[in-house]
Amino acid sequence: MEIINEEGGKTMKNFWHSIQLAFQFFTVLPVHKEIPLTKATITGMFAFLPWIGALMGTAVAAVIYSLTEWTASSEVLLTFVIVGLFALFTGGLHLDGFIDMGDAYFSYRDREKRLEILDDPRVGAFGVLSVLFLVLGKFVILHELFVQHKFALWMPVFIPLLTRVGMSFYFMSLKCSKEKGLAYFFKTHIKPRSLICFMLITLVVAYSSLLFVIGFSIVPLVLMAVLAIAFLVFRQFTVRNFGGVSGDLLGASIEGMEVVLWVTLLLCT
């Protein structure tokens, strides 16, 4: 009995540590605590990441609901709130990765030089232009969804969840571009089989919950199919241009897949 209680206590502690790590590394929420970075807690961190995305999306949806119900907010303001809140909640982490990827890719240098640019904290003109088009593109697409009355509150909840599932599969499917850094450390501490199971369960639970809320719709399935295609395309892009994955490319994958899914919603709804 003592052994069972001890194992249960350890599992709960890993569970809580995994959630804290997900907030610490992937959101702006300050978690000023030294948390053990073990294979269990790091695998759990990635397992909870889609639900952290859904939680951020729920907060965004609540703000949008409040603005539409109790104020006369325009579509432009609502769009700005969505883009701004997601950037705020993540601390601009993923946008920073997209900037670095833009700088590296559009340098048109060899692979080694591109990897050096990825690690360079300075921002170049190509990075600025890349993130500008990304944010403006996202803004225009969301604005069109509002103007065409296609926007629904489940969308900002479901899309961040999907993109983080896609990011996890992307991360697991590639070697790291360099055998150093935080991404490499995480890569060597992930239990791939466990994480794949977690991601598949996440998709089933999220889809089932969505069907319960909105009724039967083929749109979520279309989003999952598009996500799989985007994952394969970005994976090939990464292998060809960078030789592997890095922390910046993980952030860029989330931002890129998010735009692709918003476009899909605009075209399919």
For each residue, the residues with C-beta under 8 A, 3 or more apart:
1: 4 5
2: 5 6
3: 6 7
4: 1 7 8
5: 1 2 8 9
6: 2 3 9 10
7: 3 4 10 11
8: 4 5 11 12
9: 5 6 12 13
10: 6 7 13 14
11: 7 8 14 15
12: 8 9 15 16
13: 9 10 16 17
14: 10 11 17 18 38 40 41 44
15: 11 12 18 19 44
16: 12 13 19 20
17: 13 14 20 21 35 36 41 44
18: 14 15 21 22 40 41 42 43 44 45 47 48
19: 15 16 22 23 44 48
20: 16 17 23 24 31 33 35
21: 17 18 24 25 31 35 37 41 42 44 45
22: 18 19 25 26 27 45 46 48 49 52
23: 19 20 26 27 29 31 52
24: 20 21 27 29 31 33 35
25: 21 22 45
26: 22 23 49 52 90 93
27: 22 23 24 52 56 89 90 91
28: 88 89 90 91
29: 23 24
30:
31: 20 21 23 24 35
32:
33: 20 24
34:
35: 17 20 21 24 31 41
36: 17 41
37: 21 41 42 185 189
38: 14 41 42 189
39: 42 43 189 190 191
40: 14 18 43 44 191
41: 14 17 18 21 35 36 37 38 44 45
42: 18 21 37 38 39 45 46 186 189 190
43: 18 39 40 46 47 189 190 191 194 195 198
44: 14 15 17 18 19 21 40 41 47 48
45: 18 21 22 25 41 42 48 49
46: 22 42 43 49 168 171 186 190 195 198
47: 18 43 44 194 195 198 199 202
48: 18 19 22 44 45 51 52
49: 22 26 45 46 52 53 164 167 168
50: 53 54 160 161 162 164 165 168 199 202 206
51: 48 54 55 161 202
52: 22 23 26 27 48 49 55 56 164
53: 49 50 56 57 160 161 163 164
54: 50 51 57 58 157 158 160 161 206
55: 51 52 58 59
56: 27 52 53 59 60 85 86 89 90 160
57: 53 54 60 61 156 157 158 159 160 161
58: 54 55 61 62 157
59: 55 56 62 63 85 89
60: 56 57 63 64 81 82 85 86 89 156 157
61: 57 58 64 65 153 154 156 157
62: 58 59 65 66
63: 59 60 66 67 81 85
64: 60 61 67 68 78 81 82 153 156
65: 61 62 68 69 153
66: 62 63 69 70 71
67: 63 64 70 71 73 77 78 81
68: 64 65 71 73 78
69: 65 66
70: 66 67
71: 66 67 68
72:
73: 67 68 77 78 81
74: 77 78
75: 78 79 143 146 147
76: 79 80 143
77: 67 73 74 80 81
78: 64 67 68 73 74 75 81 82 146
79: 75 76 82 83 139 142 143 146
80: 76 77 83 84 139
81: 60 63 64 67 73 77 78 84 85
82: 60 64 78 79 85 86 142 156
83: 79 80 86 87 135 138 139 142
84: 80 81 87 88
85: 56 59 60 63 81 82 88 89
86: 56 60 82 83 89 90 156 160
87: 83 84 90 92 95
88: 28 84 85 91
89: 27 28 56 59 60 85 86
90: 26 27 28 56 86 87 93 94 95
91: 27 28 88
92: 87 95 96
93: 26 90 96 97 251
94: 90 97 98 251 252 254 255
95: 87 90 92 98 99 131 134 135 251 255
96: 92 93 99 100 248 251
97: 93 94 100 101 247 248 249 250 251 252 254 255
98: 94 95 101 102 130 131 134 251 252 255 256
99: 95 96 102 103 123 127 128 130 131
100: 96 97 103 104 117 118 120 127 248 252
101: 97 98 104 105 118 130 248 249 252
102: 98 99 105 106 126 127 129 130 131
103: 99 100 106 107 117 118 120 123 124 126 127 130
104: 100 101 107 114 115 117 118 241 242
105: 101 102 114 126 241
106: 102 103 126 129 130
107: 103 104 113 114 117 124 126
108:
109: 113 114 117
110: 113 114
111: 114 115 241 242 243
112: 115 116
113: 107 109 110 116 117
114: 104 105 107 109 110 111 117 118 241 242
115: 104 111 112 118 119 177 178 242 243 246
116: 112 113 119 120
117: 100 103 104 107 109 113 114 120 124
118: 100 101 103 104 114 115 177 242 246 248 249
119: 115 116 181
120: 100 103 116 117
121:
122:
123: 99 103 127 128
124: 103 107 117 127 128
125: 128 129
126: 102 103 105 106 107 129 130
127: 99 100 102 103 123 124 130 131
128: 99 123 124 125 131 132
129: 102 106 125 126 132 133
130: 98 99 101 102 103 106 126 127 133 134
131: 95 98 99 102 127 128 134 135
132: 128 129 135 136
133: 129 130 136 137
134: 95 98 130 131 137 138 255 256 259
135: 83 95 131 132 138 139
136: 132 133 139 140
137: 133 134 140 141 259
138: 83 134 135 141 142 258 259 262
139: 79 80 83 135 136 142 143
140: 136 137 143 144
141: 137 138 144 145 259 262 263 266
142: 79 82 83 138 139 145 146 151 262
143: 75 76 79 139 140 146 147
144: 140 141 147 148 150 266
145: 141 142 148 150 151 155 262 265 266 269
146: 75 78 79 142 143 149 150 151
147: 75 143 144
148: 144 145 266
149: 146
150: 144 145 146 265 266 269
151: 142 145 146 155
152: 155 214 269
153: 61 64 65 156 157
154: 61 157 158 210 213 214
155: 145 151 152 158 159 265
156: 57 60 61 64 82 86 153 159 160
157: 54 57 58 60 61 153 154 160 161
158: 54 57 154 155 161 162 206 210 220 223
159: 57 155 156 162 163 223 258 261 262 265
160: 50 53 54 56 57 86 156 157 163 164 258
161: 50 51 53 54 57 157 158 164 165 202 206
162: 50 158 159 165 166 206 223 224 227 257 261
163: 53 159 160 166 167 227 253 254 257 258 261
164: 49 50 52 53 160 161 167 168 254
165: 50 161 162 168 169 199 202 203 227
166: 162 163 169 170 227 228 230 231 253 254 257
167: 49 163 164 170 171 250 253 254 257
168: 46 49 50 164 165 171 172 195 199
169: 165 166 172 173 196 199 231
170: 166 167 173 174 231 234 235 238 245 250 253
171: 46 167 168 174 183 186 187 190 245 250
172: 168 169 190 192 195 196
173: 169 170 235
174: 170 171 235 238 239 244 245
175: 187 244 245
176: 179 181 183 184 187 244 245 246
177: 115 118 242 243 244 245 246 249
178: 115 181 184 244 246
179: 176 184
180: 184
181: 119 176 178 184 185 246 247
182: 185 186 247
183: 171 176 186 187 245 246 247 250
184: 176 178 179 180 181 187 188
185: 37 181 182 188 189
186: 42 46 171 182 183 189 190
187: 171 175 176 183 184 190 245
188: 184 185
189: 37 38 39 42 43 185 186
190: 39 42 43 46 171 172 186 187 195
191: 39 40 43 194 195
192: 172 195 196
193: 196 197
194: 43 47 191 197 198
195: 43 46 47 168 172 190 191 192 198 199
196: 169 172 192 193 199 200
197: 193 194 200 201
198: 43 46 47 194 195 201 202
199: 47 50 165 168 169 195 196 202 203
200: 196 197 203 204
201: 197 198 204 205
202: 47 50 51 161 165 198 199 205 206
203: 165 199 200 206 207 224
204: 200 201 207 208
205: 201 202 208 209
206: 50 54 158 161 162 202 203 209 210
207: 203 204 210 211 220 221 224
208: 204 205 211 212
209: 205 206 212 213
210: 154 158 206 207 213 214 217 220
211: 207 208 214 215 216 217 220
212: 208 209
213: 154 209 210
214: 152 154 210 211 217
215: 211
216: 211
217: 210 211 214 220
218: 221 222
219: 222 223 265 268 269
220: 158 207 210 211 217 223 224
221: 207 218 224 225
222: 218 219 225 226 264 268
223: 158 159 162 219 220 226 227 261 264 265
224: 162 203 207 220 221 227 228
225: 221 222 228 229
226: 222 223 229 230 260 261 264
227: 162 163 165 166 223 224 230 231 257 260 261
228: 166 224 225 231 232
229: 225 226 232 233
230: 166 226 227 233 234 256 257 260 261
231: 166 169 170 227 228 234 235 257
232: 228 229 235 236
233: 229 230 236 237
234: 170 230 231 237 238 253 256 257
235: 170 173 174 231 232 238 239
236: 232 233 239 240
237: 233 234 240 241
238: 170 174 234 235 241 242 244 245 249
239: 174 235 236 242 243 244
240: 236 237
241: 104 105 111 114 237 238
242: 104 111 114 115 118 177 238 239 245 246 249
243: 111 115 177 239
244: 174 175 176 177 178 238 239
245: 170 171 174 175 176 177 183 187 238 242 249 250
246: 115 118 176 177 178 181 183 242 249 250
247: 97 181 182 183 250 251
248: 96 97 100 101 118 251 252
249: 97 101 118 177 238 242 245 246 252 253
250: 97 167 170 171 183 245 246 247 253 254
251: 93 94 95 96 97 98 247 248 254 255
252: 94 97 98 100 101 248 249 255 256
253: 163 166 167 170 234 249 250 256 257
254: 94 97 163 164 166 167 250 251 257 258
255: 94 95 97 98 134 251 252 258 259
256: 98 134 230 234 252 253 259 260
257: 162 163 166 167 227 230 231 234 253 254 260 261
258: 138 159 160 163 254 255 261 262
259: 134 137 138 141 255 256 262 263
260: 226 227 230 256 257 263 264
261: 159 162 163 223 226 227 230 257 258 264 265
262: 138 141 142 145 159 258 259 265 266
263: 141 259 260 266 267
264: 222 223 226 260 261 267 268
265: 145 150 155 159 219 223 261 262 268 269
266: 141 144 145 148 150 262 263 269
267: 263 264
268: 219 222 264 265
269: 145 150 152 219 265 266
